[in-house]
Amino acid sequence: MIPREWIELVKDGLKYSYAPYSGVRVSALAITPDGKVYRGVNVENASLGLTVCAERVAIFNAVSNGERKIKTVVLTSDLDKPIYPAGLACR
């Protein structure tokens, strides 16, 4: 079961998403084995290949802060249906 605080935090992150092309806001959390939480959002670019998905941003944020192990990734969007990691790079 995902703790309520993680659900609220990942939902709150949607407001920081930059999605002018797809219109789909995505937010993610990367949680370490000791419970530290790092947030990320999708950042789109007119050049699709330069777009970065939320889960990668969350993991990069953790690594940038010295983490090397991720236990859990929590992902949400502003869509009415469930979403999955963005693609091969994220799965």
JOQUIVEN-V819520 format. One line per field, one symbol per residue. psi: psi as a letter, one per 40 degrees, with the letter a starting at -180 (. if undefined). A space follows every 10 residues. Layout:
psi->???
This chain:
psi->hhiddddddd ddddeeigfe ddehhiiiih hideeihhii iihiidhdee ihiddddddd dddeeeiehh dihhhiaeie iiiiidadde .
